[in-house]
């Protein structure tokens, strides 16, 4: 069984790492400070060391030198996270077995890709395009979610809420979840359930103190029909939300909360704001323009001739299409960086849609995948998302939905 030693991780990072690594049967141990780190390192000799630099590399230099002096420890790779440092400093770390240095805020999809390569394990990362920001304003926690529900960010949010409550000394936190731009369907029910479960994970968060700003009927129906969320109110007016949460509120006080900087657009410099970052949020270095029709290379994978015909006709409007007659043909012929997107069915002989996803993970082929299927079972949908599917569309879907989802996913990877 693989093992990882994590040194000087802050609470949120620690808990998220523990959950993510443990889900892949990786043994995780933690150490605080150099004195604690060295004996733990020598006793377990892990497969990987993850070090969070609090202020400067010098804070951990003694550990790194003693690690390299140990004949059994010198070959063990190190991944670091920390503040922005000079390129020369990063180069100097190579001599201590440091293979990657991630500048905060960490892009977690790239981070776990590196961890997976060291441990020879495929970490399923949800790459659904999503913007998630959180800010504390006048004792109210405001959370805004746009574009989509990303399971990784939702998991991080659970720890960040607890961290914010503790650091701010909130005894009875009040929370406003703003999802006014989201349009969801029953396929998103699993992620919405995870979101609400994680928000309620801290015992100080009471259902009656949670307000959801949403214009989506699905959200209202979901909350109303779920016994676990009794007391949570869905509203369509921000003033109404704040008015019900601000103690002794008058019109001017409510307006102050609304007009004040509820959510920071750049959480990097605002102490009260949080940016949950992924590589998919910013894209490749030096490339900011979006893909337009004709630039995409799309793989269609299915054995149903009518489905292939329909998907080909739809996606040819936005790119160049290559058809694979089933999963077996696809895994035999696909090459890394050959396509920008794949759309696959589930029921296929020999190699199913799930097998296609597993193959891409095992071969470290970074290819966004939309699963297009009639299957609606919760367990199957969850499995596809865990295996890295970017989206799950239930048949049938109109052409506009398919092309819009395809462009959203591909542009998010830029």
N, C-alpha and C positions, 0 to 999 in steps of 0.2 A: 504494500500500500504506500502511495506517495505521501510525502510530508512536507510542510512548509513552516518556516519560522518567520513570524511577522514582528518587526521591531519598531517601537515608538509610534504605533498607529493611533490616531485620534479615535474617540468613541464610535463615530458614525462609520468611518473607514474600517475599523476593527470588526464591527458587527456585520457589515456588508460582506467583507472578505470571508468571515467565518461561515455565513449562510451560503455564499456562492461556492466556496471551496468544499465545504462539507457535503453539498449536494452532489459533488462529483467524487465522493468517498476519499477526499484528501484530508489527512490529519493536519490540524492547524494548532500551533502553539504561539503564544504571544510573550514578548519580553519588553520591559520598559527600562531604557537606559543601557549604557555599555556594560555596567557591572552585572546586570541580570542577563544581558544578551549572550555574553561569551560562554558561561557555564551551560546555558540552555542549548546553545549551538553545539558545543562539544559533546553533550550528552545524547543529543538526538541525531546529529549529522543529517540535516534535512536534505531534500532534493532541491530546494530553492529557499533563498532568503529574500524577504521583501522588507525594505527599510524605508521608513518615512523620515525625511530630514526636516526637523522642526525649523531650525534657523539657518544653519550652515553645515557643509560637509564635515568640517572639523569636529562637529559634535559627535561623530561616529567613527572618526579616523583611527582611534585606538583599537576598536573592535575589528575594523577592516585589516589592520596590520597584523593583529594576532591571528585572525582567520587565515590569512595567507601564509603565516609562519607554521601553521599546523599542516602536516603532510596529508591528512585525510580531509581537511576542510578547504584547502586552497582551490580545489577543482569545482567546488559547489558554486553555481551561478547566483548572482545577486541582481535583483531589480529594485531600483530606487524611485521614490517620488519625492518631490520637494519644490522649493522656490526656483525661480529662474536664475540660472548661474551661467558663467562664461563658458564658451565652447571648450576652452583649454582645460577648465576644471572637469568637464565631462570626460574629456580624453584621458585625463590623469586617473580616472576611476577604473579604467580598463584593467590596470595592473592588479586590482583587487577582485577581479572576477565579475565586475559590474557589466551586464550585457545590455541594460536599458535604463534610461533616466527619463521619467515622466514629470514634466513641469505641471505644477498645480495651476488651475483646476484640472484634474486628471480626466482624460478621455477614456472612459472605462471600457468601451468596446475594444480599443487598441490595447489597453492594458491587459485585459483577459486573453486577448489573442496571443500576446507575448508569454503570459503565464502558461497558457495551454501548450505552447510549443515546447517549453522546458519540461513540463510534466507529461507530455505526450497524451494530453487529454483535450477533448473538444468541449469547450465551454459554450453552451448555447446562449447567445446574446440576442435579445429582442432589438432589432434595428428599426422598429416602427418610427417614422418621423414624429417627433413630439417636442413641444416647448413646455417646460415646467419651471415656473418661478415661484418663490415663496418670500414673503416679507412680513415683518412685524410692524404694525402701525397702531399706536394708541391702544395697546393690549389686545389687539385683534390680529390673528394670524390669517393673512390673505394668501391663498394658493391659486395660481392661474395655470390652467392647462389648455393648450391649443394644439391644433393639427391632429393629434391622436393620443392614444393611451399606450405608453411604452412601459412594459413590465419591469424593466431594470430601474427606470427612474421612479416608478411607483414604489419599488422595494427600498430604494435609497431614501425616499420621502419619509417612510416610516421612522427611520433612525433620525432623520433631520428634524422632524417635528418634536421628538422627545428631547433632542439636544437643545433646540430652541426654547422649549418649555423650561428645561432645567436651568439653562444659562440666564434666562430672563426672569426666573423666579415666578412664573405664572402658576397661581394656585388653581384657578378655574379658567383655563384657556378657552377663548371663543374663536371659532374658525369659520372663515368664508371660503368656500370652494367655488371658483369662478370658471365655468365651462361654457360660456355663452356662445363660443364659436364652434363647438363640437356638435356633430350630428352622428349619433350612434345607432346601432341596430342590435338585435339579440345576439349576434356574433360577438359583439363587444361586451356582453354581459359578464363574462368571466373576468375581464380586465377591470370593469367597473366594480365588480364585487371585491377584487383584490385591492383596488384603490380605497374603498370605504373601510375594508377590514384593517388596512394598514393605518389609516387615519385614526381609527378607534383603538389601535394597539396600545397607546398610552392611556392608562386608566384615568388620568386627569381629564381626558377629552370626553365630555358627555354628549350624548346624542342631541339633547335639546339645545346645545350650544353650537351646533353645526348647521350652517345655512348653505345651500347650493344655489348658485345663480346659473340657471340654464333655461333655454327656450325649447329644448328637445323633449317632446312628449315621452320618448322612451325612458329618459332619466326619471321623470315624474312617476311613470308607471312602475319602473323598477323599484324605486324607493317605497312607493305606496304598498306594493305587494310583497315586500320582504320584511318578515318579523324581526330580523336582526337590526333593522335600521329604523324602527319605530321611534319617532321623535325628531328625526332629521327633516328639515323643511326645505322644499324646493320652491324658489321664488323667481320672479322675472324682473325685479326692480332692486337695484343696488341700494338706493336710499332706504327702502323698506328693510333690507337686510341689516344695514348698519344701525338704523333706528332701533331695531329690536335687540341689538347686542350692546350698544353703548349705554352705560348706566346713566340715568338722569339726563338723557340726550335731549338737546333742543335743536332746532333747525340749523343754527349756525355750527354747532358742534358736529352734527352729522355731515354737513357740507365740508367742514375742515378735513374730516377723515377721508371723504371721497376725493376731494380736490388735492389733498396732500399726496405725496409720492407713495401710493399704495404698493406698487410693484416696481422694483428697480429694473431698468432695462439692461443694465450691466452690473451683475452682482459681484464682480471682482473687487470693486473699490468700496462698496457699501457694506458696512459691517453687519447690518441687519438683514442683508439680502443673500440669497443662496442661488448659485447657478449649478445645476446638475448637468454636467457636460458629457457629450459623446462626440466621437469623430464625425458621426453622421450629421451633427448639428452644424458643422463648419466646413466639412468637405476637404478635398485635397489642397495642399499648399499651392498658392499661385493661381488657382482656378476658382473663380467666383461666378462666372456666367452659368446660366442654367442650360441644360440640354434642350434642344428644340427638335421638332419633327424631322425625321430623316437621319438623325445622328445615332439613334439607338440601335443596338444589335440585340434582338430578342429571340430567345429559344422557346418554342412551344412543344410541350411534352405530353402526349396523350395517344391512346389507341382508338378513341372514338372519333370516327371520321367527321361527323357533323360538328362536334366540338372543335376539332382542329380547324375546320373550314371557317367557323364563326370567329374563333380567336385570331386566326390569320387575317381575316378581312378587317377585324377591328384594329389590330395592332400594326398593320401595314400603314396606317395613317400616321403613325408616330415613329416608325423605324423599319429596319431591315429584318425580316423574319426568317428563321430557320426552323423547320419542323423535324421533330424526332418521333418516330413511331414507337413510343413507349419508353419507359425508364431504362431498359437494357441498352437500347441503341444510344441513348444520351450518355450514360456513364462510360460507354465504350469509346465514344468519339469526342466528348467535350474536352477542351483545353483551358488552362488558366487564362484569364483575361480575354476570353473569346467573346463573351456576351456581357451586356449591361444588366440584363434581367432575364429570368426564366419564369414561365407560367406552366405549372404541372398539374395533372390530374392525380387522383389517389388510386383508383382501382385500375391497375395495369398488371398483366401477367409477368411473372418472374421478378420484376423490379417495380415496386410500388412507389407512390409519391414519397412516403416516409423513407424508403430506401434511397431515393434520390437525395433527400436532405441529409441523411447519414453519410452518404458518399461525399458530398460537398464538404461536410465538417471534417471527415477523416482525411481528406486530401488537401485541406486548408485552401479550398477554392472560394474566394470571397465573391459570391454571386447572389444578389438579392433574388428571392423566390416568392412568387404569389401562388398559393395553392387554390385551385379552382375546382370545387367538388360539390357533390350533393350531400355529403356526410355532414350531419349536424350534431353528432354526439360530442358531449363536452370533453370526454377523455381523448378523443382523436384530435380535436382542435387544439387542446392543451399540448399534446405531444408534438404537433407540427410547430407550434410556437417555441417549445423548448429546444427543438432541433434547429431553430434559426430561421424559420419561415418569416418573411417580412410582413405578410398579410394572408388572411384566409377569406376568400370570397365564396359564398354559397351560390351555386347555380340555381336559376339563371340570373345574370346581371346584364343591365343595358350597356351598350358600347361606351357611353360616356363615363360610367362608373369605372369600367375596366381601364380605360386610357388615363383617366384622372389619377387613379390609384398607382398605375405604372409610372407616370411622370413624377408623382410625389415621392415615390420610393427611390427612383433613380436620382432625382435632383438632390435628395437628402444625402446621398452617398458622395456627392461631388465636393 
